[in-house]
């Protein structure tokens, strides 16, 4: 009789920071690895320890114990400590596609410095799993992924039926939207099913009787996986003794202390033919809906906004500009990797999800600030290097040239702002600082009429926003700092149809002709319109929007909704009063701010009054650790003002209506959303996810009990049918919901709660998000066609990245004043990365298909040749560089063509 094998893997799921600040967890990590290094020496039967799939644990340990690095490296080389393949255990949905990839690249690179990484995509506790995981794992040379959430195990003798997210086994095939399939391992009994194994025989018998039965209920083979560990679990020092006892008690089983590499090898050889296949994203779609943890997308929204800013700086400004500006030898790989690692340190699921104690999230803000400053340094240096090469001699001698760069992969229109230095006086010049300042003030008063011209001498409309005399300094690379005072003129202008990865040179100069206002935007005190869109502010403060191409009229757009929240950082739960406050029930003001050739802007102010907090019942229920589904708290009778001031901007050259809302939140225990009522007939919608425009149902599954159905997004969500569509874009607002009664797109702006949640009571007063907030978002109306829908997705993504602008001098150069560095001629190709290759002299371009069908792919960089590669820039010989399949992620390596 063949024995069943019980594979016992020792591990500790290491949340780097969570219910304690980072350093508290950190010190316990040091103890854990100290104990591991000791057990490796003294217990020859101890096979190995799985270090939770994340390399950052080694960085953290060596920060305290640098002298033990040789000992640590020896343990890894000997296979005692199993490391990688990732840098951190991220939240899939709340970080960008590119951040997910850099996590794999940095993790693998660091693992290879020691030896071989574990060949397993490891997602033990991510709050849902992205649908493109199979393709992403394949592009990282990983054939298997292990995860703890998103699929319901039904058991060996149960019929799966029509359920899309259930499996009769803990092993299954996982297929992505592009058709890529990998092996999926579900921790059906969680990643602690073999934790704290007893050594005493009677206790061991009771333990194993239960654990074996639980594992066999779901296992597809006679290979049973037991995970010996759990969150922050110290290593079980006597685990090998406990395994010997188990082998004595169960002669029909073979208990072995092992590792994932050996387990996967054995499992793969024994897999049955009848494994289920699950498809796409795994977000517990067919559960009761209470514990999907999707509301972490709106916890501490300020973190999500900072993260989006950080990602756009690194991915869409610093790296593309450095690629354009520097040779391969000069590209700042080291500085960029440093900035990326700082950013990734904020991406573990309990960090970026905003579901930790306050001290954790305070430290995150410092990491964001550090990473952003490095990105800004690289961006500025690259802009200075690039603009110094651009020929600007065609401008007049009195002109102040500046260069505008579109660093996105899409054609982009929109406003940009630049501070132009008109004249300066160095501190080293004659006269006192005060005399110098007086001289500049006199020059400012005598400023001539101004105009902006392009490289062909054509006038470009602009607004003069501000003028002042200000102190600044230069930091030359070859000498001491140079302080000065300067006349600074802040101007705003409209860039029209700037191609992807292109720059355009303009100049501010004394006017030689009168400007002619010819705005395509028409405006009245409560009405703005252009060629495609008409917007009216109604008496209740809502917008009525008309698609002027189709004639479709939308009512009750831009309505603010405030409800009570008696949940926690993980889960929203409306207070028991079930009352919502709408901006349409309160006074409002509106005024016209701008109406010129650059566009129109309205300022709408909504004067809401909302309860100051929940009532006293909530404090009693949270401290008693009452589950949120059983709470009965209501909102307080005391009210506070919630004044929301929104700038509504319409560009003459865009179908997109842009919003910037500002408020000072002084209320607690509440959620604020902005609603866009589409009233479109549609059963599904799409959202911007990780390398995917994912289609999701508007109605939850039949067994869904949660009154809400929150969802994750990156840059947009869109409801459409064959005749009309509405796309709502955002910046750092990762939670939305489709309200199925009228297919309203509800965008969460703020969610304020006072406790962490999960397994105990942890007060988090800073999660109440008191103070000033600014939110940026947009809406675009389409005719429902693929072309207009894809264009609206592009504009939503492109709006997250501002134009890069740099003043320069009048000088000769080798580069044209207007130029496109890289051509992207496939509208469906959403570029996520342009950077220099990790090795060699080439560069890589990565993106994915925004649409749902195969299209020709046309991208070019001069006469360089393109070769498809994987995430590690290794050749993919079976992939075509000239087509883009549905849902395909494609990385192209551009190199010099070989000369015959």
N, C-alpha and C positions, 0 to 999 in steps of 0.2 A: 504493500500500500504506500502510495506516494504521500509524503507529509506536506501539509500546507506550510508555507513559509510566512513568518511574521517579521517584517522588516522594521526595525526600531531605529529611528533617526533622532539623535539628540540635537536640540536646537533651543533657541530662545528668541521669540519674536520681539525685536528690540525697537519699540517706539522711541525715537531719539529724544523726544520731548512730548509731554502729554499732560497727565494729571499732576506732574511735578515739573519745575523748571528744568531746562536742559542739563545744567550742571549736577542736579540731584540724580537724574538718570545716568549722567556721564560717570559719576563716581562709582555707581553700581556696575556699570559696564567694565570699568577697570578691574573691579573685584572678580567679575565673571571671567574675563580673559586671563587674569592671574591664575585663577583656579583651573582653567583649561590647560594652561601651559604646565601646571603641576601634575594634573591627571594624565597628560600625554606621557610624562616621564615615568610615572609609577604604576600605571595600569595598562599592561600590554594588550588586554582584551578590549579596551575602549577603542572602537574603530575610528571614530571621527566626530566632529561637531560641525553642524551646518550653521554658518554665521548669518542666517536670515536673508541671504541674497543681496546684501548691501555692503559695498566696500567702505562706506563712510565710517563704519564701526572701527575699522583699522586706523583711519586717520584720527579718530577721537581717542583711541587707546594710546597711540604713539605720541599724541600731544602731551600725555602725562608720563608715559613709560618709553621714551625714545631709546633708552639703553637696551630694551628687550627686542628691538627690531630684528636682529640676527636670529634670535630664538624663535620669534614669530614666523619669520621667513622659512626657517627650517621645518617648522611644524606644517606649514602650508605645502612645502615641497614634498614632504613625507605623506601628504594626504590626510593628515590628522585634523587640520582646520580647513573646512570647505568654504570657499569664498566666491563672491560674485553671483550673477553676472551684472548686477546693476550698481549704481553709485548710491542711490537711496531707494526706499520703497515709497513711491509717489502716489498721489491721487491721480488716476488716469485723466479724469474729465476736467479738472480745474487748472491744469497747466496746458501749455500749447502743444500742438503736435511736435514741434521741433524740440521742446523741452523733454518730451518723452524720449525722443531719439538721443539727445545729448546725454541723458541719464544712462542709456545703454552703452554709448560710446565711451564715456568717461569711466563707467564701471568696468567695462571689459579691458580697457587700456590699463587701468590700475591693477586689475586682477592678473593680467599677463606680466606685470612687473614681478610678480611672485611665482606664478605658475599658471595652471589652467583653471578657468572659471567653471562653476557648476553649469552644465548644459541644460538649464531649466529657466523658463520665464516664470518668475516667482512673484505672485500677487496674493499673498495669504489673506490680507485684510483690507484691500482696496474697496472703497464704497461703490461697488459696481465696476464693471470691466468694459473697456472700449471695444466697439465692434471690429475695429481693424487690428486687434491683437494678433490674429493668426498671420496676416500678411506682414505685420511689423516683426513678429518673432522670426518668420522665415527670412526676412531681410537682415536679421541679426544672427542667422545660422542656428536658430533654436527651433527644435521640432516639437517641444512639449511646453505647456504652461500649466501651472498649478494655481488654484484660486479657491477662495473660501465663500464667495457670495455670488448671487445672480442666477443660480440653477437650483431647482428643487429636486432632490433625489427621491425617487419613488420606491426603490427597493427591488430586489431581484425578481420577485414573483408578481410585481405590479405591472399593469399595462400603461404605457406612456400616453397613448391616445393622441389627441390633437394638440397637446400642449407643446409649445415651441421652446419652452425653457425648463423642461423637466427631462430627467434621464433615469432609466432603471438601474444604472450603475454609477459608481463614483468615477469611472473612466468613460470617456466619450470623445467623439470627434467634434472639433470646434471649427466651423467654417465661416470665413469672413465674407464681406459683401463682394469681393473680387473673385471669390471661389477658392482662395487658399485655405487648406485644411491642415490643422495640427492636432495632436493628441492633447486633450484637456483632462486634468486631474482635479476633481472637486474634493475638498476636505469636507466630506459629507458629515463627519462627526467632529468637525472643526480641527484646527491644527494643534489641539491639546489632547487628542484622544488617547495618547499613551503617556500622559504626564504623571510624574511621581509614582512610579511602579513600586509596589510593596515588595519587600524582601521576606517578611514573615509569611509562612506558607498559607495559613488560613486567610489572611488578608489578601495575599496574592491570588488565591483561588477565587475569591469573591470578585476581585478586580478583573481578572482575565475572563471569567465566565461572562461578565457583562460586556467587556471591551471587544472580545472576539465575536460575540453575537452581533454587536453593533456594526463592526466592520464587515462581517460576512453578509449582512443584510444588503449592502450596496456594492461589494467588490465583484468585478467581472471575472476575476481569476482567483487562483489559490494563493496569490501573493497579497498579503494584507499589510497595509502601511499604518504604522503607529508613530505618531509624532510625539516624542518625549520632550515636552516643553510647552510654554505658553508665554504670554506677555511678560517680559522682564524676568523670566524664570531663571534662578540660579541653576547651574549644571547639577544634575543628579549624580553625586559622587559615587554612589553604590549601584549604578545602573547595570553594570556587568554582573554584579552579584545577583541582582534581581532577575536578570535574564537566565542565569544558571538555574535559579529556583523555578522559573517558568518552564524551562526545558525538562526539569524533573517532574513537574506536575502534569504536563500535557505531552505524552509520548507521540501523539499524532500530529504535532506541530513542531516546526523548527524555528526557534526564536533566535534571531541574529541581530547583532548591533552593526549597523551598516550606514550607507550614505545614498544620496539620490542617484548618483551615477550608476551604481550597481543595481539599485532597485529598478530604475528605468530600463536598464538593459534586460533584466529578467522579465519585467512586466511586458515589454514590447514583444518578446518572443512568444508570449502566452495569450495575447489578446484574442477574444472571440470575434466572430463575424458579425454579431448582432448588436454592436455598439450603436447607441443613438448618435445622431448628428444635431448639434445645436447651432444656431445661426446668429451672427451679428453681436450686438452689444448685450451684455448680461447685467441687468439692473433690477432683478427681482420683479419683473413685470407682472408675474402671475401669482403674487402673494397678496396679503391683505393691504399692502401699501404703507403700513405704518413705519417699517424699519428699513426702508430703502436708503435712508440717510441722504437723500438728494437735497434736503434743505441745508446741508452744509454749504451748498453753493451760494447761500445768502447770509451765512453767519459771518460777522465782522467783514462787511463788504469792503471796508477800506483796505483789507489785505488783498482782495481780488483786484482792486483798482491799481494798487502798487505793483502787483505781480504782472498785470497786463502792461503797465508802463515799462517795467523792467524788461519783459520779453520783447516788446516792440523796439526798445532801444538796442538790445543785443542782436536780435534776429534781423530786424528790418532797417536798422540805421548803422550801427557800428560795423557789423560784418560786411554788408554790401559796400559801404563807403571805403572800408579798408581794402576790399577786393579791387575796387576801382582805382584806388590811390597808390597802392604799394605793389612792388614786385613780390614774387613768391618768397624771396629771401628776406624781405623786410616786413612781411605780414606778421602782426602781433599775436601769434598763436598762444604764447604763454599768458599774456595779459587777458586775452579773451577767455581762455580756459579758467583762469582765476576768477573772473567775473561770473562765468557759468557755474562754477562750483559754489560760489556764494549764493547765487540764485537757487540752485538745486537744493541747498540746505534748508530752504523754506518750503520745499515741495513734498516732504513726507505727508501722509494722509491726515495725520492729526494736527499738522501745522497749517498747510494751505487751506484745509477745510475750516479753520477757525474754531476747532472744537477742543481746545486745550485751556489751561488756566491762563490768567492774564499775563503772568510773567513770560510765558512762552511767546506770546504774540508781540509783546514789547520788544523782545530781542529780535524777532523777525523784521521789524521795521528798520532796525539798525543794519541788518544784512541786506535788505532791499536798498537802503541808502548807499551802502558801500558798493554793491554791484552796479547800481545806476551811475555812481560817480566814475567808476572805471569805464563804463560804456560811454559816458559823456566825454571823458578824456580821449578815448580812442576815436570817437566820432569827430570831435573838434580837430584832433591832429590829422585825421584822414582828410577832412574838408580843407584844412590849410594846405596839405600836401597836394591835393587834387586841384584846388583853385590856382595854385602857383604855376601849374602846368597849362592852364587854359589861356588862350590868346585873347586879350581884351584891348588890343591897341586900336581897334576900330571905334572905340568910344572916345568922346571929346576929352580934352585936357582937364576940364572942370568936372567931369563925370566921376561918380563914386560907384564903380561896378560891384555887383554882387551876383552870386550863382545860386540858383534854386535847383535842387536835385529831387527827383521822384525815386525813392529807393524801394518802392513796392513793385510787385510783378504785374500790376494792372495799369492801364491808362487812367490817369487821375486828374480831376479838376477840383478846384476849391481855393479857399482863402489861405494865404500864408502871411506871416508877419515877420519883419526884420527891423532891427535897430541899426540904422546907418550912421556911422561916424562921419560927420560933415567936416569937422576941423578939430585939431587937438593942439594942446600946448604941454610939452613935457615939464615935469617939475624942475628939470635941470636948465630950463630956459631962463632968460633974464626976468627979473621981477619976483616979487613974493607970490606965494600960492594964491593969496587973496586978490592981488593985482591981476594975476593971470585969469582968475575966475571972472573978475569984472570985465576984462577984455573980451572973453568968450560970450558973456551975457550981452554985451553991446553988439557983437557979431550976430548973435541969435536974433536980436531985435531987428537987425537990418537984413535978415534972410531974404533972398530973392524968391520970386515965384518958382515953383519946382515942377518937374515932370519926371516920369519914369519912361525910359526907352528900352527897346530890345536891341539885339546886336545888328539889326538892319535899320536902326534909327526910327522905328515906328513907335508912336506913343502908346503907352500901356496905362489904363486907368488905375488909380491908387487912391488910398485915403491916408491923410496925415493924422495919425492917432495921438502922438505926443511929441513934445520937443523939450529938451532940458540940457543943462550942463551938469555933467556927472564925473565922478572920480573913477578911474580904472587903472589897470597896470598890464604890461606885457611881461611874459616870462620867456625871454629868448633862450634857445638851447645852448648858446655859446657864451653868454655873459649874464651879468646880474640883472635883477628885475628893473623895470622901467615904469615908474608911476607917471600918470598924466591926468589932465582934465580934458574933457572933450564935449563938443556939441553933439548931442545924440538926437536923431530924428527917427521916431518909430512910425513905420508906414505899413499899410496893409494892401495887398493886391491879390488879384484873382488869377490863378494859373489855370489855363484852359487846355484840356486834353493833352496833358503831359504824358508822353509814352513811358512804359515801364523802364526803369533803370536808365533814365535819361537826365541830362542837365540842360538848363537854359540860363544864359547870362543876360542880365539886365543892368541898368544903371540909373541912379538918381542924379539929376543934374538941373541946372537952371533952365527954366522953361524957354523954349524957342517958339512955341505956338500955344494957343489957347486950347484947353481940353474941351471935348464935346461929350456931353452926357447922353448916352443912348442905351438905356437899361432895358434888357429883355424882361426884367421883373417889374410888374406893376403893383402898386401898393396904395392902400388907403389905411385909415387908422385901425381897422380891424380886418383888413383883407390884404393878402399878398398872393401873387400868382406869377407864373411864367408859362412857357410854351406847353408844359406837360401837366401842371398842377395848379389848382386853385384852393386856397386855404382861407376859411372864414372863422373868426372867433365869435362864438355864439354868446348870448346873454348869460348863460350859466357857466361860461369859461371853457366849455368843450370846443373842439374843432370840428367843423364840417369840411371834409376834404373831397375834392372832385378830381378824378382822373380825366383830364381834358381830351385824351385820345379815345378813351372808351365811353366816356359819359357816366361812368359808375360813380355814385355819390356815397360817401361813408360818413355816418353820424357818430357822435359820442366818441370821438378820438381824443386822446390826451386827457383822460379822466383819472384823477388821483384817488386811490382807495386806501383807507387806513383801517386795520382790524387789530383786535387784541391778540396777543401771543402768550399762552401759558406753557409753551414748550421749552426747549433748551437749544444748545448750540447745534445739536444733531437734527432735531425734528420740530417743525412748526405745528402748533395745535392752537386753533382759535379758542379764545375764551368762551365760557359757557353762555354768555349773553348773545353770541352769534350776530352781533351788530356791526355793520360796516359804515364808516363815514366817507362820504364822497365829496370831492371838490365842487361838484355841481350843485351841492346844497349850501354853499357858502359864498360870500361876496368875492368879487374879483375885480382887478383893474387890468387894463391893457393899454399900451402906448406904442407908437411907431418910432423906432430908434434910427433905422437907416432905410433909405430907398434911393439907390443910385445904381450906377453901372456895375458895381461890385455885388449887388444883390439887395435884398430887403431883410430887415430884422424887426420882429415884434418882441416886446417884453410883456409877458403875462404874469400877473401875481395873483395867486390863490390864497385866501385867508381862511384856512381851516382852524377849527378848535377841536382837540382830541383829548381823551382821558390822560391824566398825568402818568398813570401806571395801572397795573392790575390792583385788585383789592387785597386786603390782608390775608385772604384765604390762600393766595398763591405762595406766600412765604411759608405758611404752615405746611402746604403740600410738598414744596420742594425740599424743605428740611427733613420731612418725614420720608423722603425718597419714594413718593407715590408716583407710579407710572403715569406718563402724560395722558394715556388713554382713559385714565380714571379720575382725572382732576376735574374740579368743579368751579374753579376761580372765575370771577368776572372782572370787568374793568371798573376803575374808580369813578366816582361821580365828579371828582374835581377835574377841571379842564385846563389845558395850556394851549397857547397858540402854536400852530404849525403852519408857518407862512412859507410858501413855495414860489420862488421867482424863477421863471423859465424864459430863456432867450430862444426864440423861434426863428431860424435862419433859412432863407431860400436863395440858392445860388442861381443866376441866370442860365447856367450851363449844366444843370444837374436835375435829375428827377427826384433826388433825395432831399427830404425835409429834415433839418438837423435841430436838435434840442440840447440845451444846457440848463439844467435845473439846479438851483441852489437853495439850501435850507439850513436852519439851525435847529437841530433836534433836541428838545428838552423833555420829550416823553419817553417812558419806559414800557417794556412788555408789549410791543406792538410791531406790526409789519406794515410797510408802505409800499404800494405798487402803483405803476402807471398802466392804464388800460387802453388798448386800441381795439375797438369793436369792429371786426371785419364783416360779420353777418354773412359770410360766404358759405355756400354749401360745399362741404368737404369732409371726408372721413379721416384724412391723414394730414399731416403737415411735415415740414422738413426743418432741421436745425443744423447749425454748424457744429460739428463734433470733431473728433481727432482723426485727421486725414479723411474725413467723410462728411458729405451732406446727407445726413441720416434721415430716413423716413420713419415717423412715429405715429401711432394711432391717436386720434383726438379723444377717444373714449377708453378708459382703462378696462382691464379684464373683469369678468363677471364676479370674481371673488374679491375684488378690490373694495376695502372698507374705509380707507382714509378718505375724508371728504375732499381732499385736495390731491392733485397729481403733479407734483413739482418735477421739473426736468432740468438737465444740464444743457448749457450752450457755450459756444465760444463767442463768435461775433454776431450771429443773427439767428432768428427763427422766422419762418414764413408759412403762411396759410395761402393756398391758391387752388384754383380749379382751371378748367379749360378756357375761361373767359376773363378772369380777374385774379389779382394776387396782392398780398400785403406782406412786406418784409420789414421787420423791426430789427434794427441794428443796435449795438451797445458797445460801451467801453468798460470792461471789468465788471459787468453785471451778469453773472453766470447762471442765474436762475430765472426761469420763466414757467408759465403754465398756459395751456390752451383751455379756456373755459368753454366746455362743449355746447352749452345752450345756444351760444351765438358765435362760437369760434373767435372769441375775444383773445387777443394775445396780451397776457398779463405779465409785465416785466417787473421783477422785484427790485426795488431801489434800496430798501433798508429793512433789516430785521433785527429787533432789539430784545435780548433776553438776559437773564441774570444768573444762569447756571450752566455748567458744562454738560451735565447729563451723563448717560451711560450707566456705570455700575455703582454710583454713590452720589453724595451731594458735594459739589465743588462750586462755591460761589464765584461768579465771574462778572463783577460789576462793570468792567470795561467793555463787555460784550453788549451792554445797553447802548453803545455807540452814541454817546452824548456829544453835541457840538456841531461844528460846521461841516457840511458835505456838499460836494458838487457832483452831478451825474450827467454824463454825456450819452446820448442815444439818438436814434433816427427812425424815420419811417419812409418807405418808398412804395408807391403804387405801380402795379404792372398789369399787363393784359393776360397774364397767366402763361404766356408762351415760354418755351425753354430759353430763348435768347434773352428776353427781358428778365426772367427769373435769375439766370446766371449773372447777368449784369448787375442786378440788385445785390446779389451775394458779394460780388467783387467790390462794389462800392461800400458795403457794410464792413468788409475786411479792410479795404484800403483806407477807410476813415479812421482806423485805429492808429495809423502811422502818419505823422505830419510830414510836410515837405521839410527837407534839410536845407538850410540857408546859410551862406557864408559871404561876408563882404570880402572883397579882394582889392587889388590895386590895378592900375592901368599898366599892362606889361605884355611883352611877347610871350608866346607859349607854343608848345607842340600840339596841343589839343584844341579842337574847334570850340567856338563860344557856345554852340548848341550841338548836342551830340547824344546819341543813344548808345550806351555801352553794350547792352545785351538786348536782343529783340525777342519778344514773346508774342507769337502770332496765333496762339491757340487760346481763345477766351476762356475755355473750360479749365485751363491749367492754372491752378492756384499755387503760386510759388511760396514756399515756406522758408527757403534758405538759399542764399548766394554767398559763398565763402571760398577761400583758397583751400586746395586739397590738403589733407593732413600731412601727406608726404609728396615729394615731387614738386613740379612747377605748375600743375594744372589748377583748375578751379571746379567746384561742384555746384550744381543747381538742383534743388529738390522741390518737388511739388506733388500735387495730386489732382484727380479729376473732380471738379465741382459738380459736373453733371452726372447723368445716369446711363450714358451710352459711350461706346468707343468712338474716338475722334482722332483725326490726324494730329500729330504733335509737331509743331514747328517752332523751334527756338534756335538762336544762333548767336555766337560771339565772334565777330570777324570771320577769319578763315580757320578757326579752331575746329577740331573734330570732336564729336560727342560720343561717349561710350556709356551704356547703362552699367551702373554698379550698385552694390548693396549699401547698407548703412555704414559699413566699414571700408567703403571705396574699393571693394574687391569686384572684379568683372563678373557680369551676368551674361553668359554667352548665349542663353536662350531667350533673351529679351530684346525687343526691337526698339530702337531709339526714336523711331518716327511715328509711332502710334501710342495712344494713351487709352488703355482699356477702361471700362467702367470701374469706378472705385479704385483705380490703380494708383499706387504711390510710386513715383519714379525719381531716381537720382541719376543725374548725368554728370560724367566727368569730362571736362573740356581740356584738351591738350593740343599741342602743336601737331599738325599733320606731318606724317613721315614723308620725306622727300625721296623720290625715286632716283 
